[in-house]
């Protein structure tokens, strides 16, 4: 029984050690603490992210999501004018979310290019309808553009995640 308790303590101690507000990462020399991540998670919908706070892997993912959001938001505030229609059309959202949506719309959604020949070839290759092929291609290309954009933005920052 004592071995079980020691093993359990060993497994959960990395998570417990973060609960005191300790530094989990640095973004451009500024600390990202457990409290920052808890606050971030409290603003996210659902229980999925709250459960991620309970494990080392989950916490690491949350830290990375938090840093990604910070980086995108910083760039969005530089690139998006307050006068842009996208900001006004998302007035029900908090301002940061509206900036991010406006920025990603400009940088990703408006840059995705899919031609009809590509859709037909993909539909034939996968044995699916052209409508489904278009949706899958659109999703894949958006994801690729997002990953390239995020990689480019991250190069402008010094990121050090302390959770291994």
N, CA, C and O of each residue as an XYZ file, in Angstrom:
656
protein
N       0.819     -1.193      0.000
C       0.000      0.000      0.000
C       0.859      1.251      0.000
O       0.546      2.220     -0.692
N       1.939      1.241      0.768
C       2.814      2.405      0.821
C       3.458      2.683     -0.528
O       3.635      3.842     -0.904
N       3.808      1.632     -1.256
C       4.376      1.821     -2.595
C       3.374      2.503     -3.508
O       3.732      3.383     -4.290
N       2.111      2.090     -3.407
C       1.070      2.709     -4.221
C       0.969      4.203     -3.913
O       0.896      5.020     -4.831
N       0.965      4.561     -2.640
C       0.876      5.973     -2.257
C       2.086      6.758     -2.740
O       1.952      7.894     -3.194
N       3.264      6.157     -2.643
C       4.465      6.820     -3.138
C       4.407      7.018     -4.647
O       4.770      8.079     -5.154
N       3.949      5.990     -5.363
C       3.812      6.088     -6.806
C       2.789      7.161     -7.173
O       3.024      7.966     -8.075
N       1.668      7.171     -6.481
C       0.633      8.164     -6.741
C       1.165      9.572     -6.480
O       0.948     10.482     -7.281
N       1.847      9.742     -5.379
C       2.420     11.043     -5.045
C       3.439     11.463     -6.103
O       3.486     12.627     -6.501
N       4.247     10.513     -6.551
C       5.234     10.799     -7.587
C       4.562     11.246     -8.882
O       5.032     12.173     -9.542
N       3.465     10.590     -9.242
C       2.774     10.915    -10.488
C       2.057     12.250    -10.438
O       2.023     12.964    -11.441
N       1.482     12.608     -9.297
C       0.732     13.862     -9.242
C       1.563     15.032     -8.753
O       1.140     16.180     -8.896
N       2.730     14.780     -8.181
C       3.532     15.875     -7.639
C       3.936     16.913     -8.677
O       4.002     18.094     -8.336
N       4.210     16.539     -9.934
C       4.535     17.589    -10.899
C       3.386     18.576    -11.080
O       3.615     19.771    -11.269
N       2.155     18.080    -11.023
C       1.003     18.963    -11.178
C       0.829     19.807     -9.923
O       0.579     21.009    -10.016
N       0.957     19.192     -8.754
C       0.818     19.926     -7.505
C       1.869     21.022     -7.416
O       1.570     22.119     -6.942
N       3.076     20.756     -7.853
C       4.145     21.749     -7.743
C       3.860     22.995     -8.570
O       4.391     24.063     -8.268
N       3.037     22.884     -9.602
C       2.703     24.046    -10.409
C       1.609     24.894     -9.785
O       1.441     26.056    -10.154
N       0.873     24.336     -8.856
C      -0.296     25.016     -8.322
C       0.047     26.250     -7.504
O      -0.835     27.068     -7.242
N       1.269     26.408     -7.101
C       1.643     27.559     -6.285
C       1.930     28.813     -7.086
O       2.482     29.764     -6.532
N       1.588     28.859     -8.341
C       1.843     30.047     -9.144
C       3.247     30.050     -9.723
O       3.750     31.096    -10.135
N       3.872     28.902     -9.757
C       5.234     28.843    -10.264
C       5.263     29.121    -11.764
O       4.243     29.057    -12.450
N       6.433     29.424    -12.238
C       6.626     29.755    -13.650
C       6.631     28.467    -14.472
O       7.365     27.523    -14.178
N       5.794     28.456    -15.507
C       5.690     27.295    -16.386
C       6.424     27.520    -17.699
O       6.829     26.566    -18.364
N       6.595     28.788    -18.070
C       7.235     29.132    -19.338
C       7.650     30.598    -19.294
O       7.303     31.351    -18.384
N       8.404     30.961    -20.314
C       8.745     32.372    -20.514
C       8.412     32.725    -21.956
O       8.702     31.965    -22.879
N       7.805     33.875    -22.133
C       7.524     34.418    -23.454
C       8.212     35.773    -23.516
O       7.800     36.726    -22.854
N       9.258     35.842    -24.315
C      10.057     37.061    -24.428
C      10.544     37.548    -23.067
O      10.538     38.744    -22.779
N      10.959     36.605    -22.248
C      11.510     36.934    -20.942
C      10.480     37.168    -19.849
O      10.842     37.322    -18.683
N       9.201     37.197    -20.209
C       8.143     37.396    -19.217
C       7.604     36.041    -18.777
O       7.343     35.173    -19.611
N       7.437     35.858    -17.472
C       6.977     34.551    -16.996
C       5.508     34.274    -17.327
O       4.666     35.172    -17.308
N       5.232     33.024    -17.625
C       3.873     32.505    -17.757
C       3.688     31.579    -16.567
O       4.366     30.556    -16.463
N       2.775     31.930    -15.670
C       2.607     31.171    -14.433
C       1.399     30.247    -14.490
O       0.556     30.334    -15.383
N       1.347     29.365    -13.512
C       0.195     28.480    -13.373
C      -1.083     29.310    -13.217
O      -2.127     28.946    -13.760
N      -1.008     30.411    -12.488
C      -2.178     31.277    -12.302
C      -2.633     31.880    -13.625
O      -3.835     32.004    -13.860
N      -1.692     32.259    -14.498
C      -2.046     32.764    -15.830
C      -2.832     31.712    -16.606
O      -3.827     32.018    -17.262
N      -2.367     30.475    -16.518
C      -3.017     29.387    -17.257
C      -4.392     29.087    -16.667
O      -5.350     28.858    -17.407
N      -4.492     29.086    -15.337
C      -5.800     28.862    -14.707
C      -6.799     29.939    -15.125
O      -7.959     29.634    -15.404
N      -6.363     31.178    -15.170
C      -7.232     32.285    -15.588
C      -7.649     32.108    -17.048
O      -8.814     32.313    -17.392
N      -6.712     31.734    -17.894
C      -6.979     31.482    -19.307
C      -8.029     30.379    -19.455
O      -8.988     30.523    -20.213
N      -7.840     29.285    -18.728
C      -8.761     28.148    -18.804
C     -10.151     28.538    -18.294
O     -11.157     28.056    -18.813
N     -10.213     29.393    -17.299
C     -11.519     29.802    -16.755
C     -12.356     30.534    -17.792
O     -13.576     30.618    -17.653
N     -11.720     31.063    -18.826
C     -12.430     31.786    -19.880
C     -12.824     30.887    -21.051
O     -13.545     31.320    -21.950
N     -12.359     29.654    -21.043
C     -12.650     28.726    -22.134
C     -13.926     27.938    -21.841
O     -14.197     27.607    -20.687
N     -14.702     27.640    -22.868
C     -15.949     26.897    -22.642
C     -15.702     25.416    -22.366
O     -14.731     24.835    -22.851
N     -16.578     24.825    -21.595
C     -16.534     23.381    -21.365
C     -15.582     22.979    -20.259
O     -14.873     23.801    -19.678
N     -15.591     21.691    -19.992
C     -14.782     21.116    -18.912
C     -13.469     20.517    -19.406
O     -12.566     20.257    -18.610
N     -13.358     20.298    -20.707
C     -12.187     19.629    -21.281
C     -10.883     20.303    -20.835
O      -9.937     19.627    -20.428
N     -10.841     21.619    -20.913
C      -9.596     22.326    -20.612
C      -9.300     22.339    -19.117
O      -8.136     22.323    -18.719
N     -10.333     22.368    -18.291
C     -10.125     22.318    -16.841
C      -9.475     20.998    -16.454
O      -8.610     20.963    -15.578
N      -9.885     19.914    -17.099
C      -9.301     18.602    -16.810
C      -7.842     18.542    -17.254
O      -7.042     17.805    -16.678
N      -7.501     19.316    -18.276
C      -6.119     19.328    -18.761
C      -5.163     19.923    -17.726
O      -3.965     19.643    -17.755
N      -5.688     20.739    -16.817
C      -4.861     21.316    -15.756
C      -4.329     20.248    -14.796
O      -3.378     20.486    -14.053
N      -4.951     19.076    -14.824
C      -4.635     18.024    -13.859
C      -3.460     17.139    -14.252
O      -2.980     16.360    -13.428
N      -2.988     17.240    -15.481
C      -1.872     16.390    -15.904
C      -0.750     17.236    -16.481
O      -0.961     18.349    -16.962
N       0.425     16.684    -16.419
C       1.597     17.390    -16.965
C       1.433     17.624    -18.468
O       1.669     18.735    -18.944
N       1.033     16.600    -19.218
C       0.855     16.752    -20.664
C      -0.229     17.774    -20.982
O      -0.074     18.600    -21.882
N      -1.323     17.709    -20.238
C      -2.409     18.663    -20.446
C      -1.966     20.082    -20.151
O      -2.282     21.008    -20.898
N      -1.245     20.246    -19.076
C      -0.745     21.562    -18.691
C       0.211     22.103    -19.747
O       0.175     23.289    -20.075
N       1.057     21.241    -20.272
C       1.994     21.662    -21.320
C       1.241     22.132    -22.563
O       1.600     23.145    -23.163
N       0.191     21.392    -22.951
C      -0.624     21.811    -24.099
C      -1.280     23.165    -23.832
O      -1.303     24.031    -24.707
N      -1.806     23.342    -22.637
C      -2.447     24.614    -22.290
C      -1.454     25.772    -22.338
O      -1.786     26.861    -22.807
N      -0.248     25.538    -21.858
C       0.786     26.579    -21.910
C       1.063     26.951    -23.362
O       1.170     28.131    -23.696
N       1.177     25.946    -24.220
C       1.427     26.221    -25.636
C       0.256     26.950    -26.291
O       0.470     27.867    -27.084
N      -0.980     26.556    -25.973
C      -2.157     27.265    -26.497
C      -2.138     28.723    -26.045
O      -2.397     29.633    -26.832
N      -1.829     28.928    -24.769
C      -1.801     30.272    -24.191
C      -0.758     31.143    -24.904
O      -1.035     32.286    -25.267
N       0.423     30.595    -25.096
C       1.496     31.338    -25.771
C       1.109     31.626    -27.217
O       1.299     32.743    -27.698
N       0.568     30.632    -27.913
C       0.124     30.844    -29.294
C      -0.893     31.983    -29.361
O      -0.812     32.847    -30.235
N      -1.842     31.979    -28.441
C      -2.877     33.016    -28.434
C      -2.266     34.390    -28.183
O      -2.637     35.363    -28.840
N      -1.342     34.475    -27.248
C      -0.670     35.744    -26.945
C       0.048     36.292    -28.175
O      -0.045     37.479    -28.486
N       0.760     35.415    -28.862
C       1.523     35.813    -30.044
C       0.600     36.270    -31.163
O       0.845     37.294    -31.801
N      -0.457     35.512    -31.399
C      -1.416     35.872    -32.452
C      -2.113     37.179    -32.100
O      -2.285     38.041    -32.962
N      -2.513     37.333    -30.855
C      -3.196     38.555    -30.433
C      -2.300     39.777    -30.607
O      -2.755     40.820    -31.076
N      -1.046     39.654    -30.237
C      -0.111     40.776    -30.393
C      -0.031     41.202    -31.860
O      -0.088     42.392    -32.172
N       0.100     40.236    -32.746
C       0.194     40.533    -34.176
C      -1.137     41.084    -34.702
O      -1.155     41.991    -35.534
N      -2.231     40.535    -34.216
C      -3.556     40.985    -34.647
C      -3.782     42.449    -34.302
O      -4.337     43.201    -35.103
N      -3.357     42.848    -33.121
C      -3.554     44.246    -32.702
C      -2.728     45.211    -33.542
O      -3.087     46.381    -33.682
N      -1.624     44.727    -34.101
C      -0.817     45.564    -35.000
C      -1.430     45.619    -36.397
O      -1.385     46.655    -37.060
N      -1.997     44.508    -36.837
C      -2.415     44.368    -38.235
C      -3.863     44.764    -38.517
O      -4.207     45.061    -39.661
N      -4.709     44.771    -37.498
C      -6.134     44.998    -37.717
C      -6.524     46.381    -37.200
O      -6.260     46.731    -36.050
N      -7.146     47.140    -38.062
C      -7.619     48.465    -37.666
C      -8.940     48.328    -36.909
O      -9.769     47.478    -37.234
N      -9.121     49.171    -35.902
C     -10.376     49.148    -35.135
C     -11.573     49.488    -36.023
O     -12.715     49.193    -35.669
N     -11.318     50.095    -37.151
C     -12.402     50.501    -38.046
C     -12.858     49.376    -38.980
O     -13.858     49.514    -39.685
N     -12.129     48.281    -38.978
C     -12.466     47.198    -39.903
C     -13.808     46.572    -39.559
O     -14.155     46.410    -38.389
N     -14.544     46.229    -40.587
C     -15.878     45.673    -40.426
C     -15.923     44.400    -39.612
O     -16.893     44.152    -38.896
N     -14.871     43.583    -39.714
C     -14.865     42.315    -38.995
C     -14.893     42.570    -37.489
O     -15.557     41.846    -36.748
N     -14.182     43.590    -37.043
C     -14.207     43.913    -35.615
C     -15.606     44.346    -35.201
O     -16.109     43.926    -34.159
N     -16.224     45.176    -36.010
C     -17.576     45.657    -35.681
C     -18.594     44.527    -35.756
O     -19.538     44.495    -34.967
N     -18.417     43.606    -36.685
C     -19.395     42.521    -36.833
C     -19.283     41.494    -35.714
O     -20.191     40.682    -35.533
N     -18.203     41.513    -34.970
C     -18.026     40.596    -33.839
C     -18.072     41.367    -32.518
O     -17.360     41.039    -31.569
N     -18.905     42.377    -32.475
C     -18.954     43.240    -31.295
C     -19.451     42.509    -30.048
O     -19.231     42.985    -28.935
N     -20.108     41.377    -30.209
C     -20.579     40.605    -29.057
C     -19.463     39.855    -28.346
O     -19.632     39.422    -27.206
N     -18.333     39.701    -29.007
C     -17.187     39.004    -28.420
C     -16.337     39.983    -27.623
O     -16.448     41.199    -27.780
N     -15.485     39.428    -26.767
C     -14.534     40.328    -26.122
C     -13.594     40.853    -27.204
O     -13.426     40.222    -28.248
N     -12.998     41.981    -26.958
C     -12.197     42.663    -27.973
C     -11.023     41.815    -28.462
O     -10.720     41.820    -29.655
N     -10.361     41.090    -27.565
C      -9.230     40.256    -27.981
C      -9.672     39.179    -28.975
O      -9.009     38.956    -29.988
N     -10.777     38.524    -28.686
C     -11.286     37.486    -29.590
C     -11.647     38.087    -30.945
O     -11.399     37.472    -31.983
N     -12.225     39.272    -30.940
C     -12.588     39.933    -32.194
C     -11.342     40.263    -33.023
O     -11.345     40.099    -34.243
N     -10.290     40.724    -32.365
C      -9.037     40.993    -33.073
C      -8.478     39.718    -33.703
O      -8.063     39.718    -34.862
N      -8.470     38.637    -32.932
C      -7.923     37.379    -33.432
C      -8.732     36.884    -34.626
O      -8.158     36.460    -35.629
N     -10.056     36.934    -34.526
C     -10.904     36.491    -35.639
C     -10.651     37.344    -36.876
O     -10.519     36.818    -37.981
N     -10.583     38.644    -36.693
C     -10.348     39.540    -37.831
C      -8.993     39.251    -38.480
O      -8.879     39.205    -39.705
N      -7.977     39.060    -37.653
C      -6.628     38.805    -38.163
C      -6.558     37.471    -38.900
O      -6.013     37.394    -40.001
N      -7.108     36.425    -38.293
C      -7.055     35.113    -38.934
C      -7.910     35.068    -40.194
O      -7.589     34.348    -41.139
N      -8.986     35.826    -40.211
C      -9.796     35.918    -41.430
C      -8.962     36.489    -42.572
O      -8.980     35.974    -43.690
N      -8.230     37.564    -42.274
C      -7.389     38.195    -43.308
C      -6.229     37.294    -43.716
O      -5.932     37.153    -44.902
N      -5.581     36.692    -42.741
C      -4.355     35.946    -43.009
C      -4.589     34.518    -43.501
O      -3.707     33.923    -44.120
N      -5.754     33.976    -43.233
C      -5.987     32.579    -43.605
C      -7.190     32.451    -44.539
O      -7.042     32.071    -45.701
N      -8.373     32.769    -44.032
C      -9.586     32.536    -44.823
C      -9.571     33.256    -46.163
O     -10.017     32.704    -47.169
N      -9.062     34.481    -46.184
C      -9.055     35.240    -47.437
C      -7.923     34.827    -48.368
O      -7.878     35.281    -49.511
N      -7.019     33.986    -47.915
C      -5.875     33.565    -48.731
C      -5.992     32.132    -49.240
O      -5.182     31.691    -50.054
N      -6.982     31.422    -48.768
C      -7.160     30.036    -49.219
C      -7.636     30.050    -50.662
O      -8.599     30.729    -51.018
N      -6.926     29.276    -51.483
C      -7.309     29.173    -52.888
C      -7.539     27.712    -53.235
O      -6.677     26.860    -53.021
N      -8.719     27.445    -53.774
C      -9.059     26.097    -54.217
C      -9.749     26.234    -55.565
O     -10.739     26.955    -55.694
N      -9.223     25.540    -56.568
C      -9.876     25.616    -57.872
C     -10.716     24.364    -58.119
O     -10.543     23.344    -57.451
N     -11.606     24.455    -59.065
C     -12.558     23.382    -59.338
C     -11.874     22.090    -59.771
O     -12.319     21.001    -59.406
N     -10.798     22.203    -60.545
C     -10.074     20.997    -60.976
C      -9.494     20.249    -59.771
O      -9.512     19.019    -59.716
N      -8.992     21.005    -58.832
C      -8.433     20.424    -57.609
C      -9.524     19.678    -56.830
O      -9.304     18.577    -56.326
N     -10.695     20.299    -56.746
C     -11.818     19.681    -56.034
C     -12.228     18.382    -56.719
O     -12.435     17.365    -56.057
N     -12.346     18.416    -58.033
C     -12.760     17.228    -58.781
C     -11.745     16.098    -58.617
O     -12.126     14.948    -58.398
N     -10.475     16.417    -58.719
C      -9.433     15.401    -58.590
C      -9.431     14.797    -57.179
O      -9.296     13.584    -57.018
N      -9.578     15.634    -56.185
C      -9.592     15.159    -54.799
C     -10.825     14.285    -54.546
O     -10.734     13.246    -53.892
N     -11.971     14.714    -55.069
C     -13.213     13.942    -54.906
C     -13.067     12.560    -55.550
O     -13.493     11.552    -54.985
N     -12.471     12.531    -56.717
C     -12.288     11.259    -57.425
C     -11.311     10.365    -56.662
O     -11.560      9.171    -56.492
N     -10.201     10.943    -56.204
C      -9.182     10.190    -55.469
C      -9.747      9.580    -54.189
O      -9.430      8.439    -53.854
N     -10.577     10.331    -53.477
C     -11.110      9.885    -52.186
C     -12.442      9.153    -52.316
O     -12.909      8.532    -51.361
N     -13.055      9.225    -53.500
C     -14.353      8.586    -53.692
C     -15.463      9.272    -52.909
O     -16.335      8.614    -52.342
N     -15.422     10.605    -52.883
C     -16.412     11.387    -52.131
C     -17.040     12.431    -53.050
O     -16.580     12.651    -54.170
N     -18.081     13.056    -52.563
C     -18.746     14.094    -53.358
C     -17.840     15.318    -53.481
O     -16.933     15.513    -52.671
N     -18.090     16.126    -54.482
C     -17.308     17.343    -54.665
C     -17.530     18.312    -53.501
O     -16.617     19.039    -53.110
N     -18.715     18.318    -52.965
C     -19.008     19.197    -51.825
C     -18.147     18.792    -50.613
O     -17.550     19.639    -49.948
N     -18.101     17.498    -50.351
C     -17.280     17.012    -49.234
C     -15.798     17.230    -49.535
O     -15.026     17.573    -48.640
N     -15.403     17.032    -50.787
C     -14.004     17.247    -51.179
C     -13.613     18.703    -50.956
O     -12.528     18.993    -50.452
N     -14.492     19.603    -51.331
C     -14.221     21.035    -51.143
C     -14.040     21.339    -49.650
O     -13.104     22.038    -49.261
N     -14.934     20.811    -48.830
C     -14.858     21.066    -47.382
C     -13.556     20.512    -46.795
O     -12.921     21.172    -45.973
N     -13.157     19.320    -47.207
C     -11.919     18.726    -46.693
C     -10.694     19.494    -47.162
O      -9.772     19.730    -46.381
N     -10.678     19.885    -48.428
C      -9.558     20.674    -48.936
C      -9.467     22.024    -48.231
O      -8.380     22.477    -47.870
N     -10.608     22.651    -48.042
C     -10.643     23.945    -47.364
C     -10.089     23.828    -45.950
O      -9.279     24.649    -45.522
N     -10.525     22.816    -45.240
C     -10.056     22.589    -43.877
C      -8.547     22.334    -43.850
O      -7.829     22.914    -43.035
N      -8.078     21.479    -44.732
C      -6.649     21.148    -44.785
C      -5.808     22.370    -45.123
O      -4.772     22.606    -44.500
N      -6.245     23.143    -46.101
C      -5.474     24.322    -46.512
C      -5.488     25.410    -45.433
O      -4.487     26.097    -45.232
N      -6.604     25.563    -44.751
C      -6.649     26.519    -43.642
C      -5.668     26.111    -42.546
O      -4.933     26.943    -42.015
N      -5.665     24.830    -42.218
C      -4.765     24.324    -41.184
C      -3.308     24.545    -41.589
O      -2.494     24.960    -40.764
N      -2.973     24.271    -42.855
C      -1.605     24.469    -43.339
C      -1.205     25.939    -43.263
O      -0.100     26.262    -42.827
N      -2.099     26.826    -43.685
C      -1.809     28.263    -43.614
C      -1.647     28.717    -42.167
O      -0.775     29.530    -41.860
N      -2.483     28.194    -41.286
C      -2.393     28.563    -39.876
C      -1.054     28.114    -39.295
O      -0.396     28.881    -38.592
N      -0.650     26.890    -39.581
C       0.613     26.372    -39.053
C       1.798     27.180    -39.570
O       2.730     27.456    -38.815
N       1.776     27.563    -40.842
C       2.854     28.392    -41.403
C       2.867     29.776    -40.754
O       3.927     30.298    -40.409
N       1.690     30.358    -40.593
C       1.590     31.672    -39.967
C       2.115     31.626    -38.539
O       2.900     32.486    -38.139
N       1.696     30.650    -37.781
C       2.121     30.542    -36.389
C       3.634     30.321    -36.294
O       4.291     30.910    -35.435
N       4.179     29.494    -37.154
C       5.632     29.266    -37.155
C       6.371     30.569    -37.451
O       7.389     30.867    -36.827
N       5.860     31.333    -38.397
C       6.478     32.620    -38.742
C       6.409     33.592    -37.563
O       7.386     34.278    -37.262
N       5.272     33.648    -36.907
C       5.109     34.549    -35.762
C       5.997     34.122    -34.592
O       6.574     34.970    -33.912
N       6.109     32.816    -34.356
C       6.927     32.317    -33.246
C       8.404     32.657    -33.424
O       9.127     32.831    -32.442
N       8.853     32.750    -34.675
C      10.251     33.083    -34.923
C      10.598     34.480    -34.406
O      11.770     34.778    -34.176
N       9.610     35.319    -34.225
C       9.829     36.684    -33.742
C       9.929     36.753    -32.218
O      10.182     37.819    -31.657
N       9.732     35.621    -31.554
C       9.661     35.600    -30.091
C      10.624     34.586    -29.503
O      11.006     33.608    -30.146
N      10.999     34.849    -28.274
C      11.795     33.890    -27.511
C      10.824     33.144    -26.594
O      10.232     33.729    -25.688
N      10.675     31.860    -26.843
C       9.730     31.032    -26.095
C      10.501     29.926    -25.386
O      11.290     29.204    -25.996
N      10.258     29.813    -24.105
C      10.888     28.750    -23.338
C       9.807     28.105    -22.448
O       9.340     28.710    -21.483
N       9.429     26.886    -22.787
C       8.459     26.145    -21.994
C       9.242     25.261    -21.030
O      10.088     24.471    -21.447
N       8.956     25.398    -19.755
C       9.719     24.688    -18.726
C       9.171     23.306    -18.410
O       9.858     22.498    -17.785
N       7.953     23.025    -18.830
C       7.350     21.713    -18.582
C       7.892     20.741    -19.616
O       7.767     20.969    -20.819
N       8.481     19.680    -19.154
C       9.058     18.691    -20.085
C       8.237     17.440    -20.120
O       8.570     16.503    -20.846
